[in-house]
Amino acid sequence: MIIAGAVSRRPSSWHQYAVPRRLLALALALGACAPHDVRRDPLPPVAVPDAWRGATAGPVTDDGRWWRSLGDAELDRLVEEILAGNLQLRAAWARVRQARAVVRQVGSGRWPQLEATAQASRTRQRFEISEDMVFTPLVDSFQVSIAAGYELDLWKRLSSNQAAATLDALSLRDDAEAIATSLAAEAAEAWFDVVATKARQELLGEQQRINETYLELTQLRYRQSLATSIDVYQQRQQVLATRALLEQGEAVLAASAARLAVLRGGDPGDRRWIDAAPAVLPDPAPPPATGLPVDLLVRRPDVRAARRRAEAADHRVAAAIADRLPALRVGGSAGLNAGDLADLLDGRVFSVFAALAAPLFDGGRRKAEVERNRDVVDERLLQLGHALVVAVAEVDQALADEAHRRVALATLTERVELARQTLTEARAFYAEGLIDYLQVLTALSALQSLELATLQARRDLLSARIKLHRALGGSWTAGLVVPDRTPRK
């Protein structure tokens, strides 16, 4: 159903605007009405624990870049390079720019639309009065006009669509921040894999030197008939086994170079970060304050994105409901129209109109759209609940993992000391001929295995800390700036 009022071409009285004025008054009376109450910052349909188990109490105060607490300046430079060059993150920023353009497109409907038109035409007409009298005059027409149209935002349909598009853009920004959070963690993991591998190579090199020294001593004792050939063969096996581990370490470093190249979006053959890495693993700082589980609604970008999408879906419910109600459009045009270009300025015309359109029958299409959007809200809320449950579980698991790995590292440290004492005693007994060389070799192998295990345990403890920071999220990603479009080469 459409109710319309219009006035065109030189009105003689303002009363000719009566119908548009009444419609405008009705629109102003209804414009503040909203047919649906949108839930702002919706809460997930899941229970959230009140506190973490075994976590440091207190609110989270450090909003900086957590990897700096690990005390490695090269890691800081690496993360900054990855955040600037990673191809996946750059693609995510491109999606953010696209979404912002969509917001501007959707929001343009809330502004008056202006269109200018200039037109010239020539028409040949044929008039046949008789067989001998046929006229074919030329008719010229020149027209210049500006038309304006505007839809009053009754029932907040246009503003609801714009709010939904804005939240979509913000959720895509959160998605990009989630990628950045993961990249920082992956960069730290890859970096400390390199550091741990180089430290392991140095440890293996030291063990190899010890093994070769033991081999020389064993060969000397063999020549003096104080050892058997079996003792020599066993020690040679120990030397070859350590050499094989050193070769494996070189392969790991090559794979790490390729991994860092993928993260940086650079050349896989670039080994400068491998060369710059130290060969000593840092000790983790004291555990960070974790705040409360409910803080993840704000600190985790993936949870924030799910929350914004749930609210955006509710705004679309409001827009779908408003689409079932009457819409009011007003507009007009002004221009010049004449049959001769010289008379164009004298041919002024204008028109104004107002139209109220209300749907009467659409086969249930608009009602079905409302129901569909309500179900989308339910889906988004359930996805929000799932995202929060996963986030809580990841933090809880990271806290427990770090606590267990600290205990394991302390135990390994004690075992290494006992293994050193065992090797010392075994060497002394062997020198006195009280035991055979196999027990010395067993003690040596046990010590070297425990030294490697301790190094790996320190690496695992760092990994647990990185996972904890990744699970906690943080506000540092809010400072990331959306880069400009990549110029084409």
C-alpha positions as CSV (number, residue, x, y, z in Angstrom):
1,M,0.0,0.0,0.0
2,I,1.4,3.4,-0.9
3,I,0.0,6.7,0.2
4,A,1.7,9.6,-1.6
5,G,1.5,13.3,-1.9
6,A,3.2,15.4,-4.5
7,V,3.4,18.9,-5.8
8,S,5.0,19.9,-9.1
9,R,5.7,23.0,-11.2
10,R,5.2,26.4,-9.7
11,P,2.7,26.0,-6.9
12,S,0.4,28.9,-6.4
13,S,-0.2,28.3,-2.7
14,W,1.7,26.7,0.2
15,H,-1.5,24.7,0.9
16,Q,-0.6,22.4,-1.9
17,Y,2.0,20.9,0.4
18,A,-0.6,19.7,2.8
19,V,-0.3,16.0,2.2
20,P,3.5,15.9,2.4
21,R,3.4,18.0,5.6
22,R,1.0,15.6,7.3
23,L,3.2,12.7,6.3
24,L,6.3,14.4,7.6
25,A,4.6,15.2,10.9
26,L,3.6,11.5,11.2
27,A,7.2,10.5,10.5
28,L,8.6,12.8,13.2
29,A,6.1,11.3,15.6
30,L,7.1,7.8,14.8
31,G,10.8,8.3,14.1
32,A,11.9,7.8,17.7
33,C,10.2,4.4,17.9
34,A,12.1,1.1,17.8
35,P,10.1,-2.1,17.3
36,H,12.9,-4.3,18.9
37,D,15.1,-3.9,21.9
38,V,18.6,-4.9,20.9
39,R,20.7,-6.6,23.6
40,R,24.0,-4.6,23.9
41,D,27.1,-6.6,24.8
42,P,25.2,-9.9,25.1
43,L,26.4,-12.5,27.6
44,P,27.1,-16.1,26.6
45,P,24.6,-18.8,27.7
46,V,27.3,-20.6,29.8
47,A,28.5,-20.5,33.3
48,V,31.9,-18.9,33.9
49,P,34.0,-19.9,36.9
50,D,34.7,-17.2,39.5
51,A,38.4,-17.7,39.6
52,W,41.3,-19.7,38.2
53,R,42.8,-22.7,39.9
54,G,46.3,-22.1,41.1
55,A,46.6,-18.7,39.4
56,T,48.2,-15.5,40.6
57,A,45.4,-13.4,42.2
58,G,44.8,-9.8,41.2
59,P,43.7,-7.9,38.1
60,V,45.8,-7.9,35.0
61,T,47.9,-4.7,34.9
62,D,50.4,-5.3,32.1
63,D,48.9,-4.3,28.8
64,G,52.2,-4.3,27.0
65,R,53.7,-6.9,24.6
66,W,54.2,-9.9,26.8
67,W,57.1,-11.4,24.9
68,R,59.3,-8.5,26.1
69,S,59.1,-10.1,29.6
70,L,61.2,-13.0,28.2
71,G,64.2,-10.6,28.0
72,D,65.2,-11.2,24.4
73,A,65.6,-8.1,22.3
74,E,66.1,-10.1,19.1
75,L,62.7,-11.8,19.7
76,D,61.1,-8.4,20.0
77,R,62.5,-7.4,16.6
78,L,61.4,-10.6,15.1
79,V,57.8,-10.3,16.3
80,E,57.6,-6.7,15.0
81,E,58.8,-7.9,11.6
82,I,56.3,-10.7,11.5
83,L,53.4,-8.5,12.5
84,A,54.4,-6.1,9.7
85,G,55.0,-8.7,7.0
86,N,52.9,-11.8,7.6
87,L,50.7,-12.5,4.6
88,Q,47.7,-13.9,6.5
89,L,47.6,-10.8,8.8
90,R,47.9,-8.5,5.9
91,A,45.0,-10.3,4.2
92,A,43.0,-9.9,7.5
93,W,43.7,-6.2,7.5
94,A,42.4,-6.1,3.9
95,R,39.1,-7.7,5.1
96,V,38.9,-5.0,7.7
97,R,39.2,-2.3,5.1
98,Q,36.5,-4.0,3.0
99,A,34.2,-4.1,6.0
100,R,34.8,-0.4,6.7
101,A,33.8,0.4,3.1
102,V,30.6,-1.7,3.6
103,V,29.8,0.4,6.7
104,R,30.1,3.5,4.6
105,Q,27.9,2.0,1.9
106,V,25.2,0.9,4.3
107,G,25.3,4.2,6.2
108,S,24.9,6.2,3.0
109,G,21.2,5.2,3.0
110,R,20.7,7.5,6.0
111,W,21.7,10.6,4.0
112,P,19.8,12.4,1.2
113,Q,20.6,11.1,-2.2
114,L,21.3,13.8,-4.9
115,E,21.6,13.2,-8.6
116,A,22.3,15.8,-11.3
117,T,21.1,15.1,-14.9
118,A,21.8,17.0,-18.1
119,Q,19.9,15.8,-21.2
120,A,19.5,17.0,-24.8
121,S,17.4,15.3,-27.4
122,R,16.1,15.8,-30.9
123,T,13.0,14.0,-32.2
124,R,11.7,13.9,-35.8
125,Q,7.9,13.7,-36.0
126,R,5.8,12.8,-39.1
127,F,2.4,14.4,-39.8
128,E,0.6,13.2,-42.9
129,I,-2.3,15.6,-43.8
130,S,-2.8,14.1,-47.2
131,E,-0.9,12.2,-49.8
132,D,0.7,15.4,-51.0
133,M,1.1,17.1,-47.7
134,V,3.5,15.4,-45.2
135,F,5.3,17.4,-42.5
136,T,8.4,16.0,-40.6
137,P,9.4,18.7,-38.2
138,L,12.3,18.4,-35.7
139,V,11.6,18.9,-32.0
140,D,14.4,19.8,-29.7
141,S,14.4,19.3,-26.0
142,F,17.0,20.5,-23.4
143,Q,16.8,19.6,-19.7
144,V,19.0,20.2,-16.7
145,S,17.8,18.9,-13.3
146,I,18.8,18.0,-9.7
147,A,16.8,15.3,-8.0
148,A,16.9,14.6,-4.2
149,G,15.5,11.7,-2.3
150,Y,15.5,10.8,1.4
151,E,14.0,8.0,3.4
152,L,13.1,8.9,7.0
153,D,14.5,6.2,9.3
154,L,11.2,5.1,10.7
155,W,11.5,2.2,13.2
156,K,15.3,2.5,13.0
157,R,15.7,0.1,10.1
158,L,18.5,2.0,8.4
159,S,20.4,2.7,11.7
160,S,20.0,-1.0,12.7
161,N,21.6,-2.1,9.4
162,Q,24.4,0.4,9.9
163,A,25.0,-0.7,13.5
164,A,25.1,-4.3,12.3
165,A,27.6,-3.5,9.6
166,T,29.7,-1.5,12.1
167,L,29.8,-4.5,14.4
168,D,30.7,-6.8,11.6
169,A,33.7,-4.5,10.8
170,L,34.7,-4.4,14.5
171,S,34.5,-8.2,14.6
172,L,36.7,-8.5,11.6
173,R,39.2,-6.2,13.4
174,D,39.0,-8.6,16.3
175,D,39.7,-11.5,13.9
176,A,42.8,-9.7,12.7
177,E,43.9,-9.1,16.3
178,A,43.3,-12.8,17.0
179,I,45.7,-13.6,14.1
180,A,48.2,-11.1,15.5
181,T,47.9,-12.8,19.0
182,S,48.6,-16.2,17.4
183,L,51.4,-14.9,15.3
184,A,53.2,-13.4,18.4
185,A,52.9,-16.8,20.1
186,E,54.0,-18.7,17.0
187,A,57.0,-16.3,16.5
188,A,58.1,-16.9,20.1
189,E,57.7,-20.7,19.8
190,A,59.7,-20.7,16.5
191,W,62.3,-18.4,18.0
192,F,62.9,-20.5,21.1
193,D,62.9,-23.6,19.0
194,V,65.9,-22.1,17.3
195,V,67.5,-21.0,20.5
196,A,66.9,-24.4,22.1
197,T,68.3,-26.2,19.1
198,K,71.4,-24.1,19.1
199,A,71.8,-24.7,22.9
200,R,71.3,-28.4,22.3
201,Q,73.9,-28.3,19.5
202,E,76.4,-26.7,21.9
203,L,75.6,-29.2,24.6
204,L,75.9,-32.1,22.2
205,G,79.2,-30.6,21.0
206,E,80.5,-30.6,24.6
207,Q,79.2,-34.2,25.1
208,Q,80.9,-35.2,21.9
209,R,84.2,-33.9,23.1
210,I,83.8,-35.8,26.3
211,N,82.9,-38.9,24.5
212,E,85.9,-38.6,22.2
213,T,88.1,-38.1,25.3
214,Y,86.6,-41.2,26.9
215,L,87.3,-43.1,23.6
216,E,90.9,-42.0,23.6
217,L,91.3,-43.1,27.2
218,T,89.6,-46.4,26.5
219,Q,91.8,-47.1,23.5
220,L,94.9,-46.2,25.6
221,R,93.8,-48.7,28.3
222,Y,93.1,-51.3,25.6
223,R,96.6,-50.9,24.3
224,Q,97.8,-51.3,27.9
225,S,95.6,-54.5,28.2
226,L,93.6,-52.7,30.9
227,A,90.4,-52.7,28.8
228,T,88.7,-55.0,26.3
229,S,87.8,-54.4,22.7
230,I,84.2,-54.4,23.7
231,D,84.8,-51.3,25.8
232,V,86.3,-49.6,22.8
233,Y,83.4,-50.6,20.5
234,Q,80.8,-49.4,23.0
235,Q,82.5,-46.0,23.4
236,R,82.7,-45.7,19.6
237,Q,79.0,-46.3,19.4
238,Q,78.5,-43.5,21.9
239,V,80.5,-41.2,19.8
240,L,78.6,-42.0,16.6
241,A,75.2,-41.7,18.3
242,T,76.1,-38.2,19.5
243,R,77.4,-37.3,16.0
244,A,74.0,-38.4,14.5
245,L,72.2,-36.1,17.0
246,L,74.3,-33.2,15.9
247,E,73.4,-33.8,12.3
248,Q,69.7,-33.9,13.2
249,G,70.1,-30.6,14.9
250,E,71.4,-29.0,11.7
251,A,68.3,-30.3,9.9
252,V,66.1,-28.8,12.6
253,L,67.8,-25.4,12.1
254,A,67.1,-25.5,8.4
255,A,63.5,-26.3,9.0
256,S,63.3,-23.5,11.5
257,A,64.6,-21.0,8.9
258,A,61.8,-22.0,6.5
259,R,59.2,-21.8,9.3
260,L,60.3,-18.2,10.2
261,A,60.3,-17.3,6.5
262,V,56.6,-18.4,6.3
263,L,55.8,-16.3,9.4
264,R,57.6,-13.3,8.1
265,G,56.3,-13.6,4.5
266,G,59.9,-13.6,3.3
267,D,62.7,-15.6,1.6
268,P,63.0,-19.2,2.9
269,G,66.7,-19.1,2.4
270,D,67.2,-16.1,4.7
271,R,69.1,-17.4,7.8
272,R,69.9,-14.1,9.5
273,W,67.5,-14.9,12.3
274,I,69.1,-18.3,12.8
275,D,72.5,-16.7,13.0
276,A,71.2,-13.9,15.4
277,A,69.7,-16.4,17.8
278,P,71.6,-17.0,21.1
279,A,72.4,-20.4,22.4
280,V,71.1,-19.9,25.9
281,L,67.4,-20.2,26.9
282,P,66.1,-17.5,29.2
283,D,64.4,-18.2,32.5
284,P,60.7,-17.4,32.5
285,A,59.6,-14.4,34.5
286,P,57.3,-15.0,37.5
287,P,53.8,-16.1,36.4
288,P,51.7,-13.2,35.2
289,A,48.5,-12.0,37.0
290,T,45.6,-13.7,35.1
291,G,42.7,-11.7,36.3
292,L,39.3,-13.4,36.4
293,P,37.8,-15.7,33.8
294,V,35.1,-13.2,32.9
295,D,37.9,-10.8,31.8
296,L,38.3,-13.0,28.7
297,L,35.2,-11.4,27.3
298,V,37.3,-8.3,26.8
299,R,40.9,-9.6,26.6
300,R,40.4,-12.4,24.1
301,P,39.9,-11.0,20.5
302,D,38.2,-14.2,19.3
303,V,35.7,-14.0,22.2
304,R,35.2,-10.3,21.5
305,A,34.5,-11.1,17.8
306,A,31.9,-13.7,18.7
307,R,30.2,-11.3,21.1
308,R,30.0,-8.5,18.5
309,R,28.6,-10.9,15.9
310,A,25.9,-11.9,18.3
311,E,24.9,-8.2,18.8
312,A,25.1,-7.6,15.1
313,A,22.7,-10.4,14.5
314,D,20.3,-8.8,17.0
315,H,20.5,-5.5,15.1
316,R,19.5,-7.3,12.0
317,V,16.5,-8.7,13.8
318,A,15.5,-5.1,14.5
319,A,16.0,-4.2,10.8
320,A,13.9,-7.2,9.6
321,I,11.1,-6.2,12.0
322,A,11.2,-2.6,10.8
323,D,11.1,-3.8,7.2
324,R,7.5,-5.1,7.9
325,L,6.4,-1.6,8.9
326,P,5.5,1.4,6.7
327,A,8.4,3.4,5.1
328,L,8.3,7.1,4.4
329,R,10.2,8.6,1.5
330,V,10.4,12.3,0.6
331,G,12.1,14.0,-2.2
332,G,11.9,16.5,-5.0
333,S,13.6,17.8,-8.1
334,A,14.4,21.2,-9.6
335,G,15.6,22.0,-13.0
336,L,15.4,23.7,-16.3
337,N,13.5,22.5,-19.3
338,A,13.0,24.1,-22.7
339,G,12.7,23.3,-26.4
340,D,15.5,25.7,-27.3
341,L,18.9,26.1,-25.6
342,A,18.5,29.9,-25.6
343,D,15.3,29.6,-23.6
344,L,16.6,27.1,-21.1
345,L,16.9,29.6,-18.2
346,D,13.3,30.6,-18.6
347,G,12.0,27.0,-18.3
348,R,12.2,26.4,-14.5
349,V,10.4,23.4,-13.1
350,F,10.4,21.7,-9.7
351,S,8.5,19.1,-7.8
352,V,8.3,17.7,-4.3
353,F,6.8,14.5,-3.1
354,A,6.2,12.3,0.0
355,A,5.3,8.6,-0.2
356,L,4.3,6.3,2.6
357,A,4.6,2.6,1.6
358,A,3.4,-0.3,3.7
359,P,3.6,-3.9,2.8
360,L,0.2,-5.7,2.7
361,F,1.0,-9.1,1.4
362,D,4.3,-10.8,0.6
363,G,3.5,-14.5,1.1
364,G,5.2,-14.4,4.6
365,R,8.6,-13.5,3.2
366,R,9.3,-10.7,5.6
367,K,8.1,-12.6,8.6
368,A,10.3,-15.5,7.6
369,E,13.2,-13.2,7.5
370,V,12.5,-12.0,11.0
371,E,12.4,-15.6,12.2
372,R,15.6,-16.4,10.4
373,N,17.5,-13.6,12.0
374,R,16.2,-14.6,15.4
375,D,17.7,-18.0,14.8
376,V,21.0,-16.4,13.7
377,V,21.1,-14.6,17.1
378,D,20.7,-18.0,18.8
379,E,23.5,-19.4,16.7
380,R,25.8,-16.5,17.4
381,L,25.1,-16.7,21.2
382,L,25.9,-20.4,21.2
383,Q,29.1,-19.7,19.2
384,L,30.0,-17.0,21.8
385,G,29.4,-19.5,24.6
386,H,31.7,-22.1,22.8
387,A,34.4,-19.5,22.2
388,L,34.4,-18.5,25.9
389,V,34.4,-22.1,27.1
390,V,37.4,-22.9,24.8
391,A,39.2,-19.7,26.1
392,V,38.6,-20.7,29.8
393,A,39.8,-24.2,29.1
394,E,42.9,-23.0,27.3
395,V,43.9,-20.7,30.2
396,D,43.2,-23.4,32.8
397,Q,45.2,-26.0,30.9
398,A,48.1,-23.6,30.4
399,L,48.2,-22.8,34.1
400,A,48.2,-26.5,35.0
401,D,50.8,-27.3,32.3
402,E,53.2,-24.6,33.5
403,A,52.8,-25.8,37.2
404,H,53.6,-29.4,36.2
405,R,56.5,-28.4,34.0
406,R,58.1,-26.4,36.8
407,V,58.0,-29.5,39.1
408,A,59.4,-31.7,36.3
409,L,62.2,-29.3,35.7
410,A,63.1,-29.2,39.4
411,T,63.1,-33.0,39.5
412,L,65.3,-33.2,36.4
413,T,67.8,-30.7,37.9
414,E,68.2,-33.0,41.0
415,R,68.6,-36.0,38.8
416,V,71.3,-34.4,36.7
417,E,73.3,-33.7,39.9
418,L,72.9,-37.3,41.1
419,A,73.9,-38.6,37.6
420,R,77.1,-36.5,37.8
421,Q,77.9,-38.0,41.2
422,T,77.2,-41.5,39.8
423,L,79.5,-41.0,36.9
424,T,82.3,-39.7,39.2
425,E,81.9,-42.8,41.4
426,A,81.8,-45.1,38.4
427,R,85.0,-43.7,37.0
428,A,86.7,-44.1,40.3
429,F,85.6,-47.7,40.7
430,Y,86.5,-48.5,37.1
431,A,90.0,-47.1,37.6
432,E,90.5,-49.4,40.6
433,G,89.2,-52.4,38.6
434,L,86.2,-52.9,40.8
435,I,83.6,-52.6,37.9
436,D,83.6,-53.1,34.2
437,Y,83.4,-50.3,31.6
438,L,79.8,-50.9,30.8
439,Q,78.7,-49.3,34.1
440,V,80.8,-46.3,33.4
441,L,79.3,-46.0,29.9
442,T,75.8,-46.5,31.4
443,A,76.4,-43.7,33.9
444,L,77.8,-41.4,31.1
445,S,74.8,-42.1,28.8
446,A,72.4,-41.5,31.7
447,L,74.0,-38.1,32.5
448,Q,74.1,-37.0,28.9
449,S,70.4,-38.0,28.4
450,L,69.4,-36.2,31.5
451,E,71.3,-33.0,30.4
452,L,69.4,-33.1,27.1
453,A,66.1,-33.8,28.9
454,T,66.7,-30.8,31.2
455,L,67.3,-28.5,28.3
456,Q,64.1,-29.8,26.7
457,A,62.2,-29.3,30.0
458,R,63.4,-25.7,30.1
459,R,62.2,-25.2,26.5
460,D,58.8,-26.8,27.4
461,L,58.4,-24.5,30.4
462,L,58.9,-21.5,28.0
463,S,56.3,-23.1,25.7
464,A,53.8,-23.4,28.6
465,R,54.4,-19.7,29.4
466,I,53.8,-18.7,25.8
467,K,50.6,-20.7,25.7
468,L,49.4,-19.0,28.8
469,H,50.0,-15.5,27.3
470,R,48.3,-16.6,24.1
471,A,45.3,-18.0,26.0
472,L,45.0,-14.8,28.2
473,G,44.9,-12.5,25.2
474,G,45.6,-8.9,26.0
475,S,44.9,-5.3,25.0
476,W,48.2,-4.8,23.2
477,T,46.6,-5.6,19.8
478,A,44.4,-2.5,20.1
479,G,47.5,-0.5,19.3
480,L,47.9,-2.2,15.9
481,V,47.2,0.2,13.0
482,V,45.4,-1.0,9.9
483,P,47.9,-0.6,7.1
484,D,47.1,1.0,3.8
485,R,46.3,-0.9,0.7
486,T,49.3,-2.8,-0.7
487,P,50.4,-1.0,-3.9
488,R,50.5,-3.0,-7.1
489,K,53.8,-3.6,-8.7
